[in-house]
Amino acid sequence: MLSGLTQDEFVRCIHEGDLKALSRVPGVGKKTAERLVIEMRDRLKDWDAPSILQSTVSGTVVHQASATQEAVGALVALGYKPQDASKVIAQVETSNQTAEELIRLALRHMAK
C-alpha cells in the first residue's frame, strides 16, 4: 500500500471511503479496496494522520520520525499491536531508512 500512497493519503482514503484512490495502488482492485475500507475504518477511527508526524528543526529528523511513524502505523494497520510494532521498528531501525524499508525489515524480523 505504501508504494502507491503515503500514510496520510491512506488514512484519508479509509476515512472518506475513497475506493478509486485505493484501487489505483498496484494489486488493489475494487473488492480489495472495499474490504480495506470496511476492515480499517474501525482501526483508524481515532487516528488523525497529520497529527502523528513529529516536527523538528532538522529536515532529516522530520524525515526519519515520519518514516518511523509511518512504518509503525502500517504495522498497526496490518493488525499488530501498537507496542509490538513500535518495539520491532526500534529493533530494526538504523539511520536514513524509508518507511518501506523499515516495514520490510520489521516483517522479516517478526516472521523469524
C-alpha positions as CSV (number, residue, x, y, z in Angstrom):
1,M,0.0,0.0,0.0
2,L,2.8,2.4,0.9
3,S,4.3,2.1,-2.5
4,G,1.3,3.8,-4.0
5,L,0.0,6.0,-1.2
6,T,1.5,7.9,1.7
7,Q,0.4,7.2,5.2
8,D,-1.7,10.4,5.2
9,E,-3.3,9.6,1.9
10,F,-4.1,6.0,3.1
11,V,-5.8,7.2,6.3
12,R,-7.7,9.9,4.3
13,C,-8.9,7.3,1.8
14,I,-10.1,5.0,4.6
15,H,-11.9,7.8,6.5
16,E,-13.6,9.1,3.3
17,G,-14.2,5.6,1.7
18,D,-12.2,6.7,-1.4
19,L,-12.3,3.4,-3.3
20,K,-11.0,5.0,-6.5
21,A,-7.7,6.2,-4.9
22,L,-7.2,2.9,-3.1
23,S,-7.8,1.0,-6.4
24,R,-5.0,2.9,-8.1
25,V,-2.5,1.1,-6.0
26,P,-1.0,-1.8,-7.9
27,G,-2.5,-5.1,-6.9
28,V,-5.6,-3.5,-5.2
29,G,-8.9,-3.9,-7.1
30,K,-12.3,-2.6,-6.2
31,K,-13.2,-5.5,-3.9
32,T,-9.9,-5.3,-2.0
33,A,-10.4,-1.6,-1.7
34,E,-13.9,-2.1,-0.3
35,R,-12.6,-4.7,2.2
36,L,-9.8,-2.4,3.3
37,V,-12.2,0.4,4.0
38,I,-14.5,-1.9,5.9
39,E,-11.8,-3.5,8.0
40,M,-9.6,-0.5,8.6
41,R,-12.3,2.1,9.3
42,D,-12.7,1.0,12.9
43,R,-8.9,0.6,13.5
44,L,-8.2,4.1,12.2
45,K,-11.2,5.9,13.6
46,D,-9.2,7.8,16.2
47,W,-6.2,8.3,14.0
48,D,-5.7,11.7,12.6
49,A,-2.7,11.1,10.3
50,P,-1.1,14.5,10.2
51,S,-1.1,14.8,14.0
52,I,1.2,11.8,14.4
53,L,4.0,13.3,12.4
54,Q,6.6,14.9,14.6
55,S,8.1,18.2,13.5
56,T,11.6,19.4,14.4
57,V,14.0,22.0,13.0
58,S,16.2,19.5,11.1
59,G,14.6,18.1,7.9
60,T,16.5,14.8,8.4
61,V,15.0,14.2,11.8
62,V,11.5,15.0,10.4
63,H,12.0,12.5,7.6
64,Q,13.2,9.8,10.0
65,A,10.5,10.5,12.5
66,S,7.8,10.3,9.8
67,A,9.3,7.2,8.3
68,T,9.3,5.6,11.7
69,Q,5.8,6.7,12.5
70,E,4.6,5.6,9.0
71,A,6.2,2.2,9.5
72,V,4.6,1.8,12.9
73,G,1.3,2.9,11.6
74,A,1.5,0.4,8.7
75,L,2.2,-2.4,11.1
76,V,-0.7,-1.4,13.3
77,A,-2.9,-1.2,10.2
78,L,-1.9,-4.8,9.4
79,G,-3.2,-5.9,12.8
80,Y,-0.1,-5.8,15.0
81,K,-0.4,-4.2,18.5
82,P,1.0,-0.7,18.6
83,Q,3.5,-1.6,21.3
84,D,4.7,-4.6,19.4
85,A,5.0,-2.5,16.2
86,S,7.0,0.2,17.9
87,K,9.3,-2.3,19.6
88,V,10.2,-4.2,16.4
89,I,10.7,-1.0,14.4
90,A,13.1,0.2,17.1
91,Q,15.0,-3.0,16.9
92,V,15.5,-2.9,13.1
93,E,15.8,0.8,12.7
94,T,19.1,2.4,11.6
95,S,19.6,5.9,10.2
96,N,18.0,7.2,6.9
97,Q,15.7,4.3,6.2
98,T,12.5,4.8,4.3
99,A,9.2,3.6,5.8
100,E,9.1,0.8,3.2
101,E,12.5,-0.5,4.2
102,L,11.5,-0.4,7.9
103,I,8.3,-2.3,7.2
104,R,10.1,-5.0,5.2
105,L,12.8,-5.4,7.9
106,A,10.2,-5.5,10.7
107,L,8.0,-8.1,8.9
108,R,11.1,-10.3,8.3
109,H,12.1,-9.9,11.9
110,M,8.7,-10.8,13.2
111,A,8.5,-13.8,10.8
112,K,11.5,-15.4,12.5
